[in-house]
Amino acid sequence: MTAPPEAGLDETIHAPHRLRICAFLAATDEAEFSALRDLLGVSDSVTSKHLKVLEQAGYAKVSKPTGRGRVKTWVSLTPAGRTAFAAHVDALRRITGA
Amino acid sequence: MMESHSARDALDLVADARAAAADRLVTPWWYHPALGLLGAQLIFGYAVGGTAVKLACLAVYLLGIAALVRAYRSLTGMWISGLRPGRARRSAIAIGVLFAVCMIAAIVAADVADHWWPAAALAAVALGGTIVLGRRFDDVLRAELRAGR
């Protein structure tokens, strides 16, 4: 028996900004906050808001290394986030028949 | 139920984000030569140097790699492991194998021939190979990101 086309769709990921964040992070091991903000073309606060949602869902890990100089925030997908994103993209492909 | 066209729009967003990652993957021109030089000095130092030289070369190598990684992350705003699954991994592994082969051959050559020049030649091979394979790694990785793999 095959899975229904929409099995694996994830509402947390599907919002356009979060979908783009997840796609970018899935392509990398880690990305800096400003790279994600530039990708979305929105403000710091909007980017933070979407990262918070992904973090609360257990899909993203946000880290601020301590040390000298300017502190940069780095973001990565958790294993659960990678699995959920892959399932979401698979579901989208099934729906489009791709 | 999600419409097919909105699913297609979502997949387009995914493809655009991956292309944006590929576009950011612009390695500075000096990155691979610097990486190759770090490996080359380690090969040469280990093959012909005494204990103090070996330790100094190892320290330069480790500190240099750490500085390169930090500079790369700072300039590109991202990090992609060379060992993630995909075709690009072959180039990363090839750099490691080339380095190991040149290192072993340089140590053996210096021991047997008792000359410094075979080690220097093998260090130069490692330097050139790192530049060629490193640039190939970047090209393949960019293509993989754009292709969605």
gemmi code that builds the backbone of each chain (N, CA, C; Angstrom):
import gemmi

chains = {
    "A": [
        ("MET", (0.847, -1.195, 0.000), (0.000, 0.000, 0.000), (0.884, 1.247, 0.000)),
        ("THR", (0.606, 2.208, -0.878), (1.427, 3.415, -0.930), (0.868, 4.491, 0.015)),
        ("ALA", (1.758, 5.375, 0.462), (1.350, 6.437, 1.380), (0.475, 7.437, 0.640)),
        ("PRO", (-0.550, 8.009, 1.322), (-1.350, 9.052, 0.663), (-0.442, 10.234, 0.326)),
        ("PRO", (-0.763, 10.968, -0.774), (0.141, 12.040, -1.228), (0.495, 13.043, -0.139)),
        ("GLU", (-0.459, 13.336, 0.757), (-0.204, 14.396, 1.728), (0.459, 13.900, 3.009)),
        ("ALA", (0.696, 12.596, 3.110), (1.385, 12.075, 4.297), (2.783, 12.684, 4.359)),
        ("GLY", (3.135, 13.229, 5.502), (4.469, 13.829, 5.651), (4.454, 15.335, 5.574)),
        ("LEU", (3.344, 15.924, 5.095), (3.262, 17.396, 5.070), (3.289, 17.917, 6.504)),
        ("ASP", (4.055, 18.970, 6.706), (4.251, 19.484, 8.057), (3.881, 20.971, 8.078)),
        ("GLU", (2.862, 21.313, 8.838), (2.382, 22.701, 8.882), (3.454, 23.666, 9.385)),
        ("THR", (4.273, 23.194, 10.310), (5.333, 24.069, 10.850), (6.315, 24.463, 9.749)),
        ("ILE", (6.630, 23.515, 8.887), (7.612, 23.764, 7.826), (6.990, 24.469, 6.632)),
        ("HIS", (5.700, 24.241, 6.386), (5.114, 24.657, 5.109), (5.010, 26.168, 4.910)),
        ("ALA", (4.961, 26.962, 5.981), (4.907, 28.425, 5.817), (6.098, 28.858, 4.949)),
        ("PRO", (5.864, 29.690, 3.913), (6.924, 29.963, 2.920), (8.285, 30.357, 3.489)),
        ("HIS", (8.322, 31.264, 4.469), (9.622, 31.673, 5.022), (10.315, 30.503, 5.715)),
        ("ARG", (9.540, 29.719, 6.462), (10.156, 28.586, 7.177), (10.574, 27.494, 6.203)),
        ("LEU", (9.803, 27.334, 5.135), (10.171, 26.347, 4.115), (11.519, 26.718, 3.491)),
        ("ARG", (11.707, 28.015, 3.211), (12.970, 28.463, 2.603), (14.121, 28.320, 3.599)),
        ("ILE", (13.851, 28.639, 4.863), (14.897, 28.474, 5.885), (15.315, 27.011, 5.958)),
        ("CYS", (14.327, 26.125, 6.008), (14.639, 24.687, 6.123), (15.399, 24.192, 4.890)),
        ("ALA", (14.994, 24.653, 3.695), (15.674, 24.214, 2.465), (17.129, 24.675, 2.465)),
        ("PHE", (17.360, 25.909, 2.915), (18.725, 26.451, 2.967), (19.552, 25.675, 3.989)),
        ("LEU", (18.970, 25.448, 5.167), (19.712, 24.734, 6.219), (19.951, 23.273, 5.839)),
        ("ALA", (18.991, 22.671, 5.118), (19.162, 21.268, 4.702), (20.315, 21.140, 3.713)),
        ("ALA", (20.587, 22.227, 2.978), (21.683, 22.204, 2.000), (23.036, 22.439, 2.651)),
        ("THR", (23.015, 22.848, 3.912), (24.264, 23.166, 4.609), (24.347, 22.364, 5.917)),
        ("ASP", (25.482, 22.488, 6.580), (25.575, 21.924, 7.932), (25.170, 22.971, 8.955)),
        ("GLU", (25.506, 24.216, 8.636), (25.252, 25.319, 9.551), (25.226, 26.612, 8.739)),
        ("ALA", (24.362, 27.542, 9.128), (24.320, 28.831, 8.428), (24.235, 29.953, 9.446)),
        ("GLU", (24.821, 31.095, 9.078), (24.811, 32.242, 9.972), (23.474, 32.973, 9.838)),
        ("PHE", (23.031, 33.561, 10.930), (21.731, 34.238, 10.974), (21.565, 35.222, 9.806)),
        ("SER", (22.610, 36.009, 9.531), (22.481, 37.042, 8.487), (22.285, 36.427, 7.100)),
        ("ALA", (22.827, 35.219, 6.887), (22.637, 34.549, 5.599), (21.159, 34.188, 5.415)),
        ("LEU", (20.525, 33.752, 6.508), (19.094, 33.403, 6.448), (18.244, 34.660, 6.266)),
        ("ARG", (18.624, 35.732, 6.969), (17.889, 37.003, 6.828), (17.996, 37.516, 5.390)),
        ("ASP", (19.198, 37.432, 4.804), (19.378, 37.871, 3.415), (18.561, 37.006, 2.459)),
        ("LEU", (18.515, 35.711, 2.748), (17.745, 34.788, 1.902), (16.278, 35.207, 1.867)),
        ("LEU", (15.733, 35.515, 3.036), (14.308, 35.862, 3.126), (14.038, 37.298, 2.677)),
        ("GLY", (15.038, 38.161, 2.835), (14.842, 39.567, 2.496), (13.898, 40.263, 3.461)),
        ("VAL", (13.974, 39.864, 4.720), (13.108, 40.468, 5.750), (13.980, 40.981, 6.901)),
        ("SER", (13.327, 41.519, 7.926), (14.065, 42.103, 9.051), (14.607, 41.013, 9.981)),
        ("ASP", (15.500, 41.426, 10.872), (16.028, 40.508, 11.888), (14.907, 39.905, 12.725)),
        ("SER", (13.942, 40.766, 13.103), (12.892, 40.286, 14.014), (12.002, 39.241, 13.348)),
        ("VAL", (11.711, 39.434, 12.058), (10.880, 38.443, 11.348), (11.648, 37.122, 11.212)),
        ("THR", (12.929, 37.237, 10.888), (13.752, 36.021, 10.787), (13.787, 35.303, 12.135)),
        ("SER", (14.005, 36.061, 13.194), (14.050, 35.474, 14.544), (12.749, 34.765, 14.889)),
        ("LYS", (11.646, 35.386, 14.516), (10.328, 34.819, 14.833), (10.181, 33.431, 14.187)),
        ("HIS", (10.572, 33.324, 12.937), (10.435, 32.029, 12.247), (11.422, 30.999, 12.805)),
        ("LEU", (12.608, 31.472, 13.151), (13.581, 30.537, 13.748), (13.084, 30.029, 15.100)),
        ("LYS", (12.435, 30.903, 15.823), (11.896, 30.516, 17.138), (10.866, 29.397, 16.973)),
        ("VAL", (10.008, 29.531, 15.959), (8.980, 28.502, 15.715), (9.658, 27.160, 15.397)),
        ("LEU", (10.676, 27.218, 14.538), (11.384, 25.979, 14.172), (12.127, 25.404, 15.383)),
        ("GLU", (12.685, 26.286, 16.196), (13.415, 25.841, 17.382), (12.448, 25.183, 18.377)),
        ("GLN", (11.286, 25.798, 18.569), (10.310, 25.256, 19.515), (9.752, 23.915, 19.043)),
        ("ALA", (9.728, 23.717, 17.723), (9.255, 22.436, 17.185), (10.351, 21.366, 17.267)),
        ("GLY", (11.542, 21.773, 17.666), (12.665, 20.837, 17.748), (13.323, 20.594, 16.403)),
        ("TYR", (13.063, 21.494, 15.425), (13.602, 21.313, 14.073), (14.898, 22.083, 13.828)),
        ("ALA", (15.148, 23.108, 14.618), (16.357, 23.926, 14.413), (17.074, 24.145, 15.729)),
        ("LYS", (18.395, 24.275, 15.604), (19.210, 24.559, 16.783), (19.901, 25.901, 16.541)),
        ("VAL", (19.736, 26.814, 17.482), (20.329, 28.148, 17.350), (21.430, 28.274, 18.388)),
        ("SER", (22.632, 28.624, 17.938), (23.732, 28.724, 18.902), (24.478, 30.031, 18.734)),
        ("LYS", (24.883, 30.580, 19.868), (25.674, 31.820, 19.874), (26.993, 31.505, 20.558)),
        ("PRO", (28.034, 31.207, 19.767), (29.321, 30.892, 20.391), (29.812, 32.073, 21.214)),
        ("THR", (30.331, 31.787, 22.395), (30.869, 32.867, 23.217), (32.343, 33.053, 22.896)),
        ("GLY", (32.844, 34.218, 23.118), (34.255, 34.483, 22.852), (34.462, 35.945, 22.582)),
        ("ARG", (35.687, 36.267, 22.149), (35.994, 37.671, 21.895), (35.373, 38.105, 20.570)),
        ("GLY", (35.219, 39.408, 20.419), (34.736, 39.952, 19.163), (33.225, 39.880, 19.043)),
        ("ARG", (32.760, 40.178, 17.817), (31.327, 40.215, 17.574), (30.765, 38.786, 17.580)),
        ("VAL", (29.704, 38.610, 18.350), (29.101, 37.277, 18.450), (28.142, 37.078, 17.279)),
        ("LYS", (28.317, 35.968, 16.569), (27.424, 35.656, 15.461), (26.547, 34.474, 15.852)),
        ("THR", (25.322, 34.517, 15.385), (24.391, 33.437, 15.685), (24.397, 32.437, 14.530)),
        ("TRP", (24.597, 31.159, 14.870), (24.621, 30.108, 13.858), (23.422, 29.199, 14.048)),
        ("VAL", (22.879, 28.736, 12.935), (21.660, 27.930, 12.974), (21.879, 26.656, 12.176)),
        ("SER", (21.364, 25.555, 12.708), (21.436, 24.290, 11.963), (20.122, 23.546, 12.139)),
        ("LEU", (19.856, 22.620, 11.229), (18.686, 21.744, 11.388), (19.064, 20.619, 12.337)),
        ("THR", (18.135, 20.234, 13.195), (18.363, 19.059, 14.046), (18.087, 17.810, 13.202)),
        ("PRO", (18.484, 16.622, 13.671), (18.130, 15.406, 12.921), (16.618, 15.288, 12.691)),
        ("ALA", (15.825, 15.672, 13.712), (14.363, 15.627, 13.551), (13.917, 16.617, 12.478)),
        ("GLY", (14.582, 17.774, 12.433), (14.248, 18.780, 11.423), (14.580, 18.290, 10.023)),
        ("ARG", (15.731, 17.635, 9.887), (16.109, 17.103, 8.559), (15.113, 16.038, 8.098)),
        ("THR", (14.716, 15.161, 9.034), (13.767, 14.098, 8.693), (12.419, 14.702, 8.291)),
        ("ALA", (11.942, 15.669, 9.073), (10.638, 16.282, 8.795), (10.672, 17.039, 7.467)),
        ("PHE", (11.781, 17.744, 7.201), (11.880, 18.494, 5.944), (11.905, 17.536, 4.752)),
        ("ALA", (12.672, 16.450, 4.871), (12.737, 15.469, 3.767), (11.359, 14.865, 3.510)),
        ("ALA", (10.616, 14.552, 4.584), (9.275, 13.977, 4.429), (8.333, 14.999, 3.787)),
        ("HIS", (8.504, 16.260, 4.170), (7.656, 17.322, 3.616), (7.894, 17.471, 2.107)),
        ("VAL", (9.156, 17.493, 1.718), (9.483, 17.640, 0.290), (9.007, 16.413, -0.490)),
        ("ASP", (9.143, 15.226, 0.095), (8.641, 14.013, -0.572), (7.139, 14.122, -0.813)),
        ("ALA", (6.418, 14.619, 0.207), (4.964, 14.762, 0.075), (4.621, 15.761, -1.029)),
        ("LEU", (5.361, 16.875, -1.082), (5.116, 17.878, -2.139), (5.335, 17.258, -3.520)),
        ("ARG", (6.370, 16.440, -3.621), (6.672, 15.793, -4.922), (5.567, 14.808, -5.306)),
        ("ARG", (5.044, 14.083, -4.299), (3.953, 13.135, -4.607), (2.720, 13.892, -5.096)),
        ("ILE", (2.437, 15.021, -4.450), (1.250, 15.792, -4.815), (1.378, 16.318, -6.253)),
        ("THR", (2.581, 16.769, -6.612), (2.765, 17.313, -7.973), (3.019, 16.202, -8.986)),
        ("GLY", (3.251, 14.987, -8.482), (3.561, 13.874, -9.383), (4.968, 13.940, -9.921)),
        ("ALA", (5.820, 14.741, -9.242), (7.223, 14.883, -9.707), (8.041, 13.658, -9.323)),
    ],
    "B": [
        ("MET", (-7.278, 19.746, 1.351), (-6.281, 19.044, 0.519), (-5.466, 20.082, -0.282)),
        ("MET", (-4.174, 19.874, -0.351), (-3.319, 20.839, -1.048), (-3.423, 20.666, -2.558)),
        ("GLU", (-3.559, 21.810, -3.245), (-3.619, 21.772, -4.706), (-2.223, 21.497, -5.269)),
        ("SER", (-2.229, 20.893, -6.464), (-0.958, 20.561, -7.099), (-0.123, 21.810, -7.389)),
        ("HIS", (-0.822, 22.913, -7.798), (-0.041, 24.107, -8.164), (0.604, 24.748, -6.939)),
        ("SER", (-0.063, 24.688, -5.772), (0.564, 25.287, -4.587), (1.728, 24.409, -4.106)),
        ("ALA", (1.603, 23.099, -4.314), (2.737, 22.217, -3.994), (3.914, 22.535, -4.914)),
        ("ARG", (3.598, 22.829, -6.171), (4.667, 23.163, -7.120), (5.332, 24.479, -6.725)),
        ("ASP", (4.512, 25.443, -6.291), (5.084, 26.723, -5.820), (6.018, 26.485, -4.637)),
        ("ALA", (5.603, 25.602, -3.732), (6.428, 25.308, -2.557), (7.753, 24.664, -2.988)),
        ("LEU", (7.687, 23.752, -3.954), (8.926, 23.122, -4.447), (9.835, 24.147, -5.124)),
        ("ASP", (9.226, 25.141, -5.776), (10.028, 26.219, -6.385), (10.765, 27.017, -5.305)),
        ("LEU", (10.085, 27.257, -4.169), (10.735, 27.964, -3.057), (11.935, 27.168, -2.539)),
        ("VAL", (11.745, 25.836, -2.456), (12.835, 24.957, -1.997), (14.009, 25.051, -2.970)),
        ("ALA", (13.713, 24.983, -4.274), (14.784, 25.056, -5.282), (15.501, 26.402, -5.222)),
        ("ASP", (14.724, 27.491, -5.022), (15.339, 28.828, -4.941), (16.281, 28.929, -3.742)),
        ("ALA", (15.868, 28.355, -2.614), (16.710, 28.418, -1.408), (17.997, 27.623, -1.616)),
        ("ARG", (17.891, 26.489, -2.282), (19.101, 25.681, -2.547), (20.030, 26.431, -3.515)),
        ("ALA", (19.441, 27.087, -4.508), (20.260, 27.866, -5.447), (20.951, 29.016, -4.717)),
        ("ALA", (20.241, 29.619, -3.743), (20.841, 30.713, -2.959), (22.030, 30.191, -2.158)),
        ("ALA", (21.904, 28.968, -1.620), (23.031, 28.361, -0.884), (24.209, 28.151, -1.835)),
        ("ALA", (23.914, 27.665, -3.048), (24.984, 27.436, -4.037), (25.662, 28.760, -4.407)),
        ("ASP", (24.851, 29.822, -4.532), (25.411, 31.134, -4.896), (26.337, 31.677, -3.812)),
        ("ARG", (26.024, 31.362, -2.560), (26.873, 31.850, -1.451), (28.165, 31.059, -1.333)),
        ("LEU", (28.197, 29.913, -1.979), (29.352, 29.020, -1.861), (30.477, 29.508, -2.779)),
        ("VAL", (30.961, 30.692, -2.485), (32.058, 31.254, -3.280), (33.312, 31.216, -2.416)),
        ("THR", (34.134, 30.212, -2.679), (35.356, 30.048, -1.896), (36.375, 31.099, -2.319)),
        ("PRO", (36.987, 31.823, -1.364), (38.012, 32.819, -1.738), (39.141, 32.151, -2.541)),
        ("TRP", (39.746, 32.905, -3.468), (40.753, 32.332, -4.373), (41.934, 31.736, -3.611)),
        ("TRP", (42.211, 32.297, -2.426), (43.402, 31.884, -1.682), (43.149, 30.666, -0.793)),
        ("TYR", (41.868, 30.236, -0.682), (41.541, 29.186, 0.284), (42.255, 27.860, -0.039)),
        ("HIS", (42.110, 27.380, -1.262), (42.712, 26.081, -1.591), (44.240, 26.135, -1.662)),
        ("PRO", (44.847, 27.220, -2.230), (46.308, 27.317, -2.140), (46.804, 27.305, -0.687)),
        ("ALA", (46.088, 28.013, 0.202), (46.498, 28.035, 1.617), (46.357, 26.650, 2.242)),
        ("LEU", (45.252, 25.967, 1.912), (45.048, 24.607, 2.420), (46.155, 23.680, 1.913)),
        ("GLY", (46.494, 23.822, 0.616), (47.554, 23.003, 0.029), (48.905, 23.297, 0.645)),
        ("LEU", (49.195, 24.577, 0.910), (50.477, 24.946, 1.516), (50.608, 24.376, 2.931)),
        ("LEU", (49.502, 24.397, 3.663), (49.539, 23.833, 5.021), (49.886, 22.342, 4.963)),
        ("GLY", (49.255, 21.624, 4.020), (49.545, 20.199, 3.860), (50.965, 19.960, 3.369)),
        ("ALA", (51.405, 20.807, 2.423), (52.736, 20.636, 1.832), (53.833, 20.845, 2.880)),
        ("GLN", (53.699, 21.874, 3.714), (54.734, 22.118, 4.729), (54.767, 20.976, 5.753)),
        ("LEU", (53.583, 20.385, 6.022), (53.548, 19.262, 6.958), (54.246, 18.035, 6.358)),
        ("ILE", (53.989, 17.774, 5.078), (54.626, 16.637, 4.399), (56.145, 16.821, 4.389)),
        ("PHE", (56.595, 17.995, 3.964), (58.031, 18.241, 3.868), (58.696, 18.193, 5.249)),
        ("GLY", (58.074, 18.863, 6.216), (58.645, 18.900, 7.566), (58.715, 17.516, 8.198)),
        ("TYR", (57.670, 16.711, 8.001), (57.660, 15.363, 8.580), (58.679, 14.455, 7.910)),
        ("ALA", (58.913, 14.658, 6.597), (59.822, 13.773, 5.862), (61.287, 14.081, 6.173)),
        ("VAL", (61.636, 15.353, 6.295), (63.060, 15.684, 6.396), (63.468, 16.317, 7.739)),
        ("GLY", (62.508, 16.711, 8.545), (62.844, 17.440, 9.772), (63.056, 16.546, 10.976)),
        ("GLY", (63.665, 17.123, 12.027), (63.801, 16.439, 13.306), (62.507, 16.582, 14.102)),
        ("THR", (62.563, 16.102, 15.348), (61.351, 16.090, 16.177), (60.768, 17.490, 16.368)),
        ("ALA", (61.643, 18.455, 16.642), (61.158, 19.828, 16.874), (60.487, 20.392, 15.623)),
        ("VAL", (61.094, 20.120, 14.460), (60.513, 20.618, 13.194), (59.165, 19.940, 12.943)),
        ("LYS", (59.101, 18.627, 13.188), (57.832, 17.890, 12.991), (56.725, 18.499, 13.850)),
        ("LEU", (57.037, 18.749, 15.119), (56.024, 19.300, 16.026), (55.609, 20.708, 15.607)),
        ("ALA", (56.602, 21.494, 15.175), (56.299, 22.867, 14.727), (55.395, 22.830, 13.493)),
        ("CYS", (55.710, 21.928, 12.542), (54.892, 21.821, 11.319), (53.472, 21.376, 11.651)),
        ("LEU", (53.352, 20.436, 12.600), (52.022, 19.957, 13.000), (51.220, 21.094, 13.640)),
        ("ALA", (51.902, 21.890, 14.475), (51.226, 23.021, 15.127), (50.766, 24.036, 14.080)),
        ("VAL", (51.648, 24.338, 13.112), (51.277, 25.288, 12.044), (50.076, 24.745, 11.272)),
        ("TYR", (50.100, 23.422, 10.994), (49.010, 22.795, 10.235), (47.683, 22.926, 10.989)),
        ("LEU", (47.670, 22.549, 12.257), (46.424, 22.557, 13.031), (45.891, 23.979, 13.229)),
        ("LEU", (46.795, 24.906, 13.572), (46.367, 26.296, 13.756), (45.897, 26.901, 12.430)),
        ("GLY", (46.616, 26.547, 11.363), (46.254, 27.066, 10.037), (44.893, 26.562, 9.588)),
        ("ILE", (44.614, 25.271, 9.793), (43.307, 24.703, 9.417), (42.193, 25.399, 10.204)),
        ("ALA", (42.427, 25.589, 11.503), (41.411, 26.255, 12.343), (41.147, 27.675, 11.834)),
        ("ALA", (42.212, 28.382, 11.467), (42.056, 29.756, 10.970), (41.331, 29.769, 9.623)),
        ("LEU", (41.646, 28.790, 8.758), (40.986, 28.722, 7.448), (39.490, 28.471, 7.596)),
        ("VAL", (39.135, 27.526, 8.471), (37.719, 27.207, 8.687), (36.983, 28.446, 9.214)),
        ("ARG", (37.626, 29.138, 10.177), (36.998, 30.329, 10.756), (36.801, 31.405, 9.678)),
        ("ALA", (37.819, 31.591, 8.832), (37.717, 32.608, 7.774), (36.640, 32.235, 6.763)),
        ("TYR", (36.579, 30.968, 6.397), (35.585, 30.506, 5.416), (34.163, 30.729, 5.934)),
        ("ARG", (33.947, 30.336, 7.195), (32.618, 30.491, 7.794), (32.240, 31.969, 7.878)),
        ("SER", (33.200, 32.799, 8.232), (32.930, 34.218, 8.371), (32.600, 34.861, 7.019)),
        ("LEU", (33.329, 34.457, 5.961), (33.136, 35.066, 4.647), (31.866, 34.586, 3.950)),
        ("THR", (31.557, 33.294, 4.071), (30.398, 32.754, 3.335), (29.125, 32.732, 4.177)),
        ("GLY", (29.264, 32.770, 5.503), (28.087, 32.699, 6.371), (27.487, 31.317, 6.430)),
        ("MET", (28.248, 30.318, 6.024), (27.738, 28.945, 6.137), (28.884, 27.945, 6.143)),
        ("TRP", (28.528, 26.707, 6.497), (29.529, 25.653, 6.496), (28.900, 24.382, 5.954)),
        ("ILE", (29.607, 23.751, 5.019), (29.129, 22.486, 4.458), (30.266, 21.484, 4.588)),
        ("SER", (30.010, 20.385, 5.268), (31.048, 19.376, 5.456), (31.403, 18.722, 4.125)),
        ("GLY", (32.698, 18.487, 3.924), (33.141, 17.803, 2.712), (32.740, 16.344, 2.683)),
        ("LEU", (32.313, 15.823, 3.825), (32.001, 14.395, 3.896), (30.503, 14.107, 3.836)),
        ("ARG", (29.696, 15.137, 3.560), (28.259, 14.853, 3.423), (28.039, 14.001, 2.170)),
        ("PRO", (27.023, 13.113, 2.198), (26.820, 12.202, 1.069), (26.636, 12.960, -0.248)),
        ("GLY", (27.184, 12.402, -1.308), (27.055, 13.022, -2.635), (28.346, 12.890, -3.421)),
        ("ARG", (28.285, 13.334, -4.683), (29.456, 13.187, -5.553), (30.619, 14.054, -5.099)),
        ("ALA", (30.310, 15.210, -4.475), (31.380, 16.111, -4.044), (32.288, 15.431, -3.015)),
        ("ARG", (31.720, 14.493, -2.265), (32.504, 13.818, -1.234), (33.713, 13.101, -1.833)),
        ("ARG", (33.553, 12.625, -3.085), (34.682, 11.918, -3.729), (35.913, 12.821, -3.824)),
        ("SER", (35.687, 14.086, -4.168), (36.827, 15.007, -4.277), (37.456, 15.256, -2.916)),
        ("ALA", (36.610, 15.368, -1.876), (37.137, 15.594, -0.521), (37.962, 14.390, -0.071)),
        ("ILE", (37.441, 13.182, -0.357), (38.175, 11.964, 0.020), (39.468, 11.878, -0.800)),
        ("ALA", (39.393, 12.249, -2.072), (40.584, 12.200, -2.940), (41.690, 13.108, -2.389)),
        ("ILE", (41.322, 14.275, -1.844), (42.326, 15.165, -1.251), (43.000, 14.471, -0.063)),
        ("GLY", (42.193, 13.810, 0.764), (42.738, 13.107, 1.923), (43.662, 11.969, 1.520)),
        ("VAL", (43.236, 11.203, 0.504), (44.059, 10.076, 0.029), (45.361, 10.597, -0.579)),
        ("LEU", (45.264, 11.647, -1.397), (46.466, 12.229, -2.020), (47.447, 12.694, -0.941)),
        ("PHE", (46.916, 13.365, 0.069), (47.763, 13.851, 1.165), (48.462, 12.679, 1.859)),
        ("ALA", (47.688, 11.615, 2.168), (48.257, 10.465, 2.878), (49.330, 9.775, 2.030)),
        ("VAL", (49.043, 9.593, 0.728), (50.003, 8.922, -0.165), (51.289, 9.744, -0.280)),
        ("CYS", (51.139, 11.064, -0.462), (52.324, 11.931, -0.582), (53.125, 11.938, 0.721)),
        ("MET", (52.426, 11.950, 1.839), (53.110, 11.947, 3.136), (53.935, 10.666, 3.313)),
        ("ILE", (53.300, 9.505, 3.055), (53.998, 8.217, 3.233), (55.169, 8.120, 2.254)),
        ("ALA", (54.907, 8.481, 0.988), (55.958, 8.389, -0.036), (57.124, 9.321, 0.306)),
        ("ALA", (56.821, 10.518, 0.814), (57.887, 11.481, 1.156), (58.737, 10.956, 2.311)),
        ("ILE", (58.087, 10.363, 3.307), (58.838, 9.835, 4.459), (59.739, 8.681, 4.010)),
        ("VAL", (59.170, 7.769, 3.192), (59.947, 6.621, 2.707), (61.095, 7.100, 1.817)),
        ("ALA", (60.786, 8.044, 0.899), (61.811, 8.546, -0.032), (62.941, 9.230, 0.720)),
        ("ALA", (62.603, 10.040, 1.721), (63.641, 10.738, 2.486), (64.496, 9.739, 3.258)),
        ("ASP", (63.868, 8.673, 3.708), (64.578, 7.643, 4.469), (65.518, 6.838, 3.575)),
        ("VAL", (65.022, 6.452, 2.392), (65.784, 5.594, 1.479), (66.833, 6.404, 0.712)),
        ("ALA", (66.408, 7.526, 0.109), (67.304, 8.276, -0.783), (68.223, 9.232, -0.019)),
        ("ASP", (67.802, 9.594, 1.194), (68.592, 10.531, 2.005), (68.790, 11.871, 1.296)),
        ("HIS", (67.785, 12.289, 0.527), (67.796, 13.603, -0.119), (66.529, 14.335, 0.279)),
        ("TRP", (66.564, 15.658, 0.227), (65.376, 16.434, 0.573), (64.441, 16.657, -0.599)),
        ("TRP", (65.004, 16.566, -1.838), (64.194, 16.969, -2.991), (63.003, 16.051, -3.298)),
        ("PRO", (63.075, 14.699, -3.061), (61.837, 13.920, -3.316), (60.685, 14.374, -2.419)),
        ("ALA", (61.021, 14.711, -1.160), (59.973, 15.190, -0.247), (59.408, 16.523, -0.734)),
        ("ALA", (60.292, 17.379, -1.239), (59.834, 18.675, -1.755), (58.932, 18.482, -2.977)),
        ("ALA", (59.320, 17.530, -3.843), (58.510, 17.261, -5.043), (57.133, 16.722, -4.654)),
        ("LEU", (57.115, 15.804, -3.685), (55.829, 15.226, -3.253), (54.967, 16.271, -2.538)),
        ("ALA", (55.597, 17.170, -1.803), (54.848, 18.263, -1.156), (54.223, 19.163, -2.224)),
        ("ALA", (54.986, 19.390, -3.312), (54.458, 20.218, -4.412), (53.282, 19.517, -5.093)),
        ("VAL", (53.383, 18.191, -5.236), (52.265, 17.421, -5.827), (51.017, 17.564, -4.948)),
        ("ALA", (51.210, 17.447, -3.638), (50.080, 17.575, -2.707), (49.467, 18.980, -2.798)),
        ("LEU", (50.323, 19.998, -2.922), (49.840, 21.380, -3.044), (48.992, 21.542, -4.309)),
        ("GLY", (49.549, 21.110, -5.444), (48.828, 21.247, -6.716), (47.535, 20.434, -6.717)),
        ("GLY", (47.615, 19.202, -6.195), (46.433, 18.332, -6.163), (45.327, 18.908, -5.292)),
        ("THR", (45.710, 19.517, -4.182), (44.704, 20.110, -3.281), (43.983, 21.260, -3.977)),
        ("ILE", (44.741, 22.058, -4.732), (44.109, 23.197, -5.432), (43.127, 22.686, -6.492)),
        ("VAL", (43.589, 21.703, -7.303), (42.739, 21.189, -8.389), (41.500, 20.486, -7.824)),
        ("LEU", (41.733, 19.560, -6.877), (40.611, 18.782, -6.323), (39.684, 19.654, -5.477)),
        ("GLY", (40.259, 20.636, -4.784), (39.440, 21.534, -3.970), (38.491, 22.350, -4.831)),
        ("ARG", (39.005, 22.851, -5.948), (38.140, 23.637, -6.840), (37.094, 22.737, -7.490)),
        ("ARG", (37.493, 21.494, -7.777), (36.520, 20.549, -8.335), (35.424, 20.255, -7.303)),
        ("PHE", (35.827, 20.102, -6.044), (34.857, 19.863, -4.965), (33.808, 20.978, -4.946)),
        ("ASP", (34.262, 22.226, -5.023), (33.328, 23.358, -4.999), (32.371, 23.319, -6.188)),
        ("ASP", (32.921, 23.043, -7.383), (32.072, 23.013, -8.588), (30.994, 21.936, -8.475)),
        ("VAL", (31.415, 20.738, -8.046), (30.462, 19.621, -7.946), (29.421, 19.908, -6.869)),
        ("LEU", (29.872, 20.460, -5.746), (28.940, 20.750, -4.646), (27.904, 21.786, -5.072)),
        ("ARG", (28.354, 22.824, -5.769), (27.402, 23.848, -6.260), (26.371, 23.215, -7.192)),
        ("ALA", (26.851, 22.331, -8.086), (25.925, 21.668, -9.031), (24.942, 20.781, -8.270)),
        ("GLU", (25.429, 20.089, -7.251), (24.551, 19.219, -6.451), (23.475, 20.028, -5.745)),
        ("LEU", (23.867, 21.167, -5.180), (22.890, 21.999, -4.468), (21.820, 22.493, -5.429)),
        ("ARG", (22.240, 22.921, -6.611), (21.263, 23.431, -7.576), (20.356, 22.323, -8.085)),
        ("ALA", (20.894, 21.093, -8.163), (20.094, 19.968, -8.675), (19.188, 19.393, -7.594)),
        ("GLY", (19.340, 19.872, -6.363), (18.462, 19.407, -5.287), (18.853, 18.082, -4.714)),
        ("ARG", (20.149, 17.723, -4.823), (20.576, 16.440, -4.247), (21.289, 16.675, -2.933)),
    ],
}
model = gemmi.Model(1)
for chain_id, residues in chains.items():
    chain = gemmi.Chain(chain_id)
    for i, (resn, *xyz) in enumerate(residues, 1):
        res = gemmi.Residue()
        res.name, res.seqid = resn, gemmi.SeqId(i, " ")
        for name, pos in zip(("N", "CA", "C"), xyz):
            atom = gemmi.Atom()
            atom.name, atom.element = name, gemmi.Element(name[0])
            atom.pos, atom.b_iso = gemmi.Position(*pos), 0.0
            res.add_atom(atom)
        chain.add_residue(res)
    model.add_chain(chain)
structure = gemmi.Structure()
structure.add_model(model)
structure.setup_entities()
